[in-house]
């Protein structure tokens, strides 16, 4: 069971770390490549994008710390659950309110639900 928890935290942490870092350092190129979204050089929009990206980066760090610091494992699973399920909920609300997004974003929703569920599983397994 411990190896499963480690894999969940590793995948979740690395994904948030990588995506957060890429979107923080080069949001225009990263959004176009990963989501098919063309961002304009709007200072306010880029500021918002970089802010969310930094949160993702920091969440990835916290999640990865849960692998090596056992006292943070539960917190890491909780952060992973909140981040991934939170993104999925927001995207599903957008899907219902705004319409169907492109294929890349739909794939993102699927991954967020899977990783969110995996982190919830890891968090609940610690409580038992």
C-alpha positions in Angstrom: 0.0 0.0 0.0 2.8 2.4 0.8 4.2 2.1 -2.8 0.7 3.1 -4.1 0.6 6.1 -1.9 4.1 7.1 -3.0 3.2 6.8 -6.7 0.1 8.9 -6.2 2.0 11.6 -4.5 4.9 11.4 -7.0 2.6 11.7 -10.0 0.5 14.4 -8.5 3.4 16.4 -7.2 5.4 16.2 -10.4 2.5 17.2 -12.6 1.7 20.3 -10.5 5.4 21.2 -10.2 6.0 20.9 -13.9 2.8 22.5 -15.1 3.1 25.3 -12.5 6.7 26.0 -13.4 6.1 26.0 -17.2 3.0 28.2 -16.9 4.8 30.5 -14.5 7.9 31.0 -16.7 6.3 31.1 -20.1 2.5 31.1 -19.9 1.8 32.2 -23.5 3.7 29.3 -25.1 2.7 26.7 -22.4 -1.0 27.4 -22.7 -1.0 27.3 -26.5 0.9 24.0 -26.4 -0.9 22.2 -23.6 -4.4 23.6 -23.9 -4.7 25.1 -27.3 -5.4 28.4 -25.7 -3.9 31.5 -27.2 -3.1 34.1 -24.5 -2.5 37.7 -25.5 0.1 39.9 -24.0 -2.5 41.3 -21.6 -0.6 42.3 -18.4 -3.6 41.7 -16.2 -4.4 38.3 -17.6 -0.8 37.2 -17.5 -0.6 38.3 -13.9 -3.6 36.2 -13.0 -2.2 33.2 -14.9 1.1 33.4 -13.2 -0.5 33.7 -9.8 -2.5 30.5 -10.3 0.7 28.9 -11.7 2.7 29.8 -8.6 -0.1 28.2 -6.4 0.2 25.0 -8.6 4.0 25.0 -8.2 3.8 25.4 -4.4 1.2 22.7 -4.2 3.4 20.4 -6.1 6.3 21.0 -3.7 4.0 20.4 -0.7 2.8 17.1 -2.2 6.3 15.9 -3.0 7.4 16.7 0.5 4.8 14.3 1.7 6.9 11.5 0.2 9.9 12.2 2.3 8.5 13.8 5.4 5.9 11.3 6.9 4.3 14.1 9.0 3.3 15.8 5.8 1.8 12.8 4.0 -1.8 13.4 5.1 -1.4 17.1 4.3 0.0 16.3 0.9 -2.9 14.1 0.1 -5.3 16.8 1.3 -3.6 19.4 -0.9 -3.7 17.1 -3.9 -7.4 16.3 -3.3 -8.3 20.0 -3.0 -6.3 21.2 -6.0 -7.3 18.4 -8.4 -10.9 18.1 -7.4 -11.2 21.9 -7.2 -9.9 22.3 -10.7 -12.3 19.6 -11.9 -15.3 21.1 -10.2 -14.5 24.5 -11.7 -14.1 23.0 -15.2 -17.3 21.0 -14.9 -19.2 24.2 -13.9 -17.6 26.0 -16.9 -18.6 23.1 -19.2 -22.2 23.3 -18.0 -22.3 27.1 -18.1 -20.1 28.0 -21.0 -20.2 24.9 -23.3 -17.8 22.1 -24.3 -14.1 23.0 -24.4 -11.5 21.5 -26.7 -10.3 18.0 -26.5 -7.1 18.9 -24.6 -9.1 20.5 -21.8 -11.5 17.6 -21.6 -8.5 15.3 -21.2 -7.3 17.6 -18.4 -10.6 17.2 -16.7 -10.3 13.5 -16.8 -6.8 13.5 -15.4 -7.9 16.0 -12.6 -10.7 13.7 -11.6 -8.5 10.6 -11.6 -5.7 12.3 -9.6 -8.2 14.0 -7.3 -9.8 10.6 -6.6 -6.4 8.9 -6.1 -5.4 11.6 -3.6 -8.7 11.3 -1.8 -8.2 7.5 -1.6 -4.7 8.1 -0.2 -6.0 10.6 2.3 -8.8 8.3 3.5 -6.5 5.3 3.7 -4.4 7.2 6.3 -7.5 7.8 8.4 -8.2 4.1 8.7 
